[in-house]
Amino acid sequence: MHEGFCLPVLEAMAAGTPVVASNLTALPEICGDAAVLAAPADFAEAVLEALDRAEELRAKGRERAKLFTWRRSAEAMDAAMDALLTTDD
């Protein structure tokens, strides 16, 4: 299974769950500094770090998740479509 946009990570952040995520693919871009990012082989250490920083990660995660709303996604898609349709040929 492949999650292309990292929606489960954003859902966890919105719910106030500290997140440990891979430092690969789009996850670093989506998570920013609101998660502990680590190589998959280092997840055990990353979980311990997340436990130590739980309150900080909860607060940052909730704020980070607010950046990714359906409204903002729709507005970005609308702007992209407008740009494509209004180019001068």
N, CA, C and O of each residue as an XYZ file, in Angstrom:
356
protein
N       0.839     -1.172      0.000
C       0.000      0.000      0.000
C       0.886      1.238      0.000
O       1.926      1.267      0.657
N       0.468      2.255     -0.738
C       1.240      3.491     -0.833
C       0.325      4.682     -0.605
O      -0.706      4.812     -1.264
N       0.689      5.526      0.299
C      -0.056      6.759      0.575
C       0.714      7.891     -0.070
O       1.768      8.282      0.432
N       0.217      8.423     -1.161
C       0.949      9.415     -1.935
C       1.044     10.784     -1.307
O       2.018     11.497     -1.549
N       0.064     11.179     -0.507
C       0.074     12.527      0.036
C       0.369     12.576      1.530
O       0.529     13.674      2.063
N       0.447     11.502      2.204
C       0.745     11.480      3.647
C      -0.453     11.901      4.483
O      -0.274     12.445      5.573
N      -1.668     11.664      4.002
C      -2.867     12.042      4.736
C      -2.920     11.440      6.145
O      -3.311     12.148      7.072
N      -2.546     10.166      6.355
C      -2.571      9.632      7.717
C      -1.681     10.420      8.688
O      -2.019     10.555      9.864
N      -0.559     10.934      8.205
C       0.321     11.741      9.060
C      -0.396     13.022      9.469
O      -0.360     13.402     10.640
N      -1.042     13.688      8.524
C      -1.766     14.921      8.840
C      -2.949     14.653      9.760
O      -3.242     15.460     10.642
N      -3.627     13.535      9.567
C      -4.731     13.175     10.456
C      -4.227     12.955     11.879
O      -4.863     13.387     12.840
N      -3.093     12.288     12.010
C      -2.515     12.068     13.336
C      -2.138     13.392     13.985
O      -2.401     13.604     15.169
N      -1.521     14.285     13.213
C      -1.149     15.593     13.749
C      -2.380     16.372     14.191
O      -2.388     16.962     15.272
N      -3.417     16.378     13.365
C      -4.641     17.101     13.699
C      -5.275     16.564     14.979
O      -5.910     17.309     15.724
N      -5.100     15.273     15.227
C      -5.653     14.651     16.428
C      -4.760     14.838     17.647
O      -5.119     14.416     18.747
N      -3.605     15.464     17.467
C      -2.709     15.693     18.592
C      -1.824     14.514     18.930
O      -1.360     14.390     20.063
N      -1.589     13.658     17.971
C      -0.725     12.502     18.184
C       0.697     12.830     17.748
O       0.905     13.248     16.609
N       1.684     12.649     18.629
C       3.073     12.859     18.201
C       3.403     11.904     17.054
O       3.044     10.727     17.089
N       4.084     12.422     16.048
C       4.338     11.639     14.840
C       5.818     11.323     14.688
O       6.677     12.190     14.844
N       6.094     10.064     14.382
C       7.415      9.618     13.938
C       7.222      9.191     12.494
O       6.372      8.352     12.195
N       8.011      9.768     11.602
C       7.847      9.477     10.180
C       9.198      9.255      9.518
O      10.241      9.675     10.021
N       9.147      8.595      8.401
C      10.351      8.357      7.616
C      10.880      9.669      7.048
O      10.112     10.575      6.725
N      12.185      9.755      6.935
C      12.803     10.946      6.352
C      12.910     10.819      4.830
O      13.708     11.511      4.198
N      12.109      9.940      4.255
C      12.117      9.693      2.812
C      10.842     10.228      2.165
O       9.904     10.614      2.864
N      10.808     10.252      0.882
C       9.676     10.665      0.042
C       9.194     12.066      0.414
O      10.005     12.956      0.669
N       7.879     12.262      0.444
C       7.309     13.588      0.706
C       7.118     13.872      2.190
O       6.721     14.977      2.559
N       7.387     12.915      3.028
C       7.119     13.090      4.456
C       7.834     14.284      5.084
O       7.194     15.023      5.832
N       9.105     14.516      4.829
C       9.739     15.694      5.439
C       9.068     17.007      5.035
O       8.935     17.914      5.855
N       8.649     17.108      3.785
C       7.983     18.330      3.319
C       6.635     18.517      4.011
O       6.281     19.635      4.386
N       5.900     17.453      4.178
C       4.587     17.528      4.815
C       4.729     17.773      6.313
O       3.996     18.586      6.876
N       5.651     17.090      6.960
C       5.784     17.157      8.421
C       6.474     18.416      8.923
O       6.156     18.904     10.007
N       7.404     18.943      8.153
C       8.169     20.081      8.653
C       8.858     19.712      9.958
O       9.426     18.628     10.090
N       8.799     20.631     10.922
C       9.425     20.354     12.220
C       8.416     19.837     13.246
O       8.682     19.842     14.448
N       7.256     19.392     12.757
C       6.195     18.936     13.651
C       6.218     17.431     13.888
O       5.280     16.879     14.465
N       7.270     16.771     13.453
C       7.404     15.328     13.643
C       8.869     14.993     13.842
O       9.753     15.783     13.511
N       9.113     13.820     14.383
C      10.472     13.295     14.444
C      10.669     12.500     13.160
O       9.983     11.508     12.917
N      11.606     12.945     12.353
C      11.905     12.272     11.091
C      13.152     11.417     11.264
O      14.141     11.854     11.851
N      13.094     10.199     10.750
C      14.229      9.287     10.912
C      14.247      8.272      9.783
O      13.233      8.013      9.136
N      15.415      7.711      9.565
C      15.525      6.576      8.649
C      14.765      5.410      9.274
O      14.775      5.257     10.495
N      14.116      4.595      8.471
C      13.353      3.479      9.030
C      14.147      2.613     10.009
O      13.576      2.105     10.974
N      15.422      2.437      9.786
C      16.237      1.624     10.695
C      16.415      2.283     12.060
O      16.803      1.619     13.021
N      16.135      3.575     12.152
C      16.325      4.315     13.399
C      15.019      4.647     14.109
O      14.996      5.516     14.980
N      13.936      3.972     13.753
C      12.637      4.310     14.334
C      12.563      4.077     15.842
O      11.871      4.824     16.534
N      13.246      3.078     16.367
C      13.185      2.830     17.814
C      13.682      4.053     18.576
O      13.046      4.484     19.538
N      14.801      4.608     18.157
C      15.327      5.824     18.797
C      14.391      7.003     18.563
O      14.211      7.837     19.451
N      13.799      7.079     17.384
C      12.898      8.181     17.062
C      11.650      8.152     17.939
O      11.156      9.202     18.349
N      11.142      6.966     18.229
C       9.975      6.852     19.106
C      10.317      7.356     20.501
O       9.511      8.050     21.121
N      11.494      7.020     21.000
C      11.912      7.512     22.316
C      12.023      9.033     22.313
O      11.629      9.687     23.278
N      12.558      9.598     21.232
C      12.639     11.055     21.125
C      11.244     11.670     21.100
O      11.005     12.694     21.741
N      10.325     11.053     20.367
C       8.954     11.567     20.299
C       8.288     11.538     21.670
O       7.527     12.445     22.009
N       8.565     10.515     22.449
C       8.014     10.456     23.805
C       8.551     11.593     24.663
O       7.809     12.189     25.444
N       9.830     11.894     24.522
C      10.433     12.993     25.279
C       9.886     14.351     24.854
O       9.826     15.275     25.666
N       9.491     14.481     23.602
C       9.033     15.762     23.045
C       7.529     15.771     22.769
O       7.050     16.563     21.958
N       6.789     14.894     23.438
C       5.381     14.680     23.106
C       4.555     15.963     23.112
O       3.823     16.221     22.156
N       4.654     16.761     24.154
C       3.836     17.984     24.222
C       4.186     18.947     23.096
O       3.295     19.513     22.463
N       5.476     19.134     22.845
C       5.925     20.010     21.752
C       5.404     19.509     20.411
O       4.902     20.293     19.605
N       5.522     18.206     20.170
C       5.083     17.640     18.894
C       3.573     17.716     18.728
O       3.083     17.930     17.619
N       2.830     17.543     19.814
C       1.366     17.686     19.738
C       0.989     19.092     19.287
O       0.175     19.265     18.381
N       1.588     20.091     19.926
C       1.268     21.485     19.593
C       1.687     21.825     18.162
O       0.912     22.412     17.407
N       2.906     21.457     17.797
C       3.381     21.749     16.440
C       2.578     20.983     15.394
O       2.298     21.504     14.314
N       2.215     19.765     15.712
C       1.440     18.955     14.774
C       0.072     19.536     14.504
O      -0.371     19.578     13.356
N      -0.604     19.985     15.549
C      -1.927     20.599     15.354
C      -1.826     21.833     14.468
O      -2.656     22.038     13.582
N      -0.811     22.651     14.708
C      -0.621     23.859     13.885
C      -0.254     23.497     12.450
O      -0.751     24.112     11.508
N       0.600     22.517     12.283
C       1.023     22.110     10.939
C      -0.161     21.569     10.142
O      -0.302     21.868      8.956
N      -1.003     20.779     10.784
C      -2.151     20.188     10.094
C      -3.107     21.259      9.577
O      -3.784     21.048      8.571
N      -3.170     22.396     10.250
C      -4.061     23.482      9.813
C      -3.653     24.058      8.460
O      -4.464     24.695      7.788
N      -2.409     23.838      8.059
C      -1.941     24.341      6.764
C      -2.488     23.526      5.595
O      -2.448     23.985      4.453
N      -2.993     22.338      5.859
C      -3.414     21.419      4.806
C      -4.916     21.167      4.893
O      -5.352     20.096      5.316
N      -5.699     22.158      4.491
C      -7.152     22.007      4.509
C      -7.653     21.690      3.104
O      -6.964     21.931      2.113
N      -8.856     21.149      3.038
C      -9.450     20.876      1.731
C      -9.680     22.182      0.980
O      -9.525     22.235     -0.240
N     -10.050     23.232      1.703
C     -10.270     24.529      1.061
C      -8.980     25.030      0.406
O      -8.995     25.463     -0.746
N      -7.875     24.971      1.134
C      -6.598     25.422      0.567
C      -6.189     24.564     -0.626
O      -5.651     25.073     -1.609
N      -6.442     23.276     -0.536
C      -6.121     22.392     -1.661
C      -6.959     22.745     -2.881
O      -6.448     22.786     -4.000
N      -8.248     22.999     -2.666
C      -9.127     23.359     -3.779
C      -8.715     24.694     -4.384
O      -8.722     24.850     -5.605
N      -8.355     25.658     -3.540
C      -7.919     26.960     -4.048
C      -6.633     26.835     -4.862
O      -6.486     27.489     -5.895
N      -5.712     26.008     -4.406
C      -4.464     25.803     -5.147
C      -4.738     25.124     -6.489
O      -4.140     25.487     -7.501
N      -5.634     24.147     -6.499
C      -5.993     23.475     -7.750
C      -6.680     24.453     -8.697
O      -6.401     24.457     -9.896
N      -7.570     25.275     -8.168
C      -8.263     26.273     -8.982
C      -7.268     27.256     -9.599
O      -7.368     27.588    -10.780
N      -6.321     27.713     -8.807
C      -5.309     28.648     -9.314
C      -4.454     27.994    -10.400
O      -4.124     28.632    -11.400
N      -4.099     26.739    -10.207
C      -3.298     26.033    -11.210
C      -4.080     25.861    -12.510
O      -3.535     26.042    -13.599
N      -5.349     25.513    -12.389
C      -6.178     25.354    -13.591
C      -6.352     26.691    -14.307
O      -6.274     26.755    -15.534
N      -6.587     27.760    -13.542
C      -6.705     29.092    -14.149
C      -5.431     29.463    -14.898
O      -5.488     29.996    -16.006
N      -4.294     29.182    -14.295
C      -3.016     29.507    -14.937
C      -2.850     28.735    -16.246
O      -2.350     29.278    -17.232
N      -3.262     27.493    -16.254
C      -3.158     26.688    -17.476
C      -4.106     27.178    -18.570
O      -3.765     27.184    -19.752
N      -5.290     27.582    -18.153
C      -6.310     27.970    -19.132
C      -6.162     29.395    -19.644
O      -6.748     29.749    -20.667
N      -5.393     30.208    -18.951
C      -5.268     31.611    -19.359
C      -3.903     31.938    -19.946
O      -3.553     33.111    -20.073
N      -3.138     30.934    -20.300
C      -1.835     31.209    -20.915
C      -2.032     31.707    -22.337
O      -2.939     31.266    -23.043
N      -1.186     32.619    -22.742
C      -1.235     33.144    -24.104
C      -0.479     32.199    -25.026
O       0.666     31.829    -24.768
N      -1.138     31.826    -26.089
C      -0.484     30.937    -27.063
C      -0.014     31.717    -28.258
O       0.559     31.142    -29.183
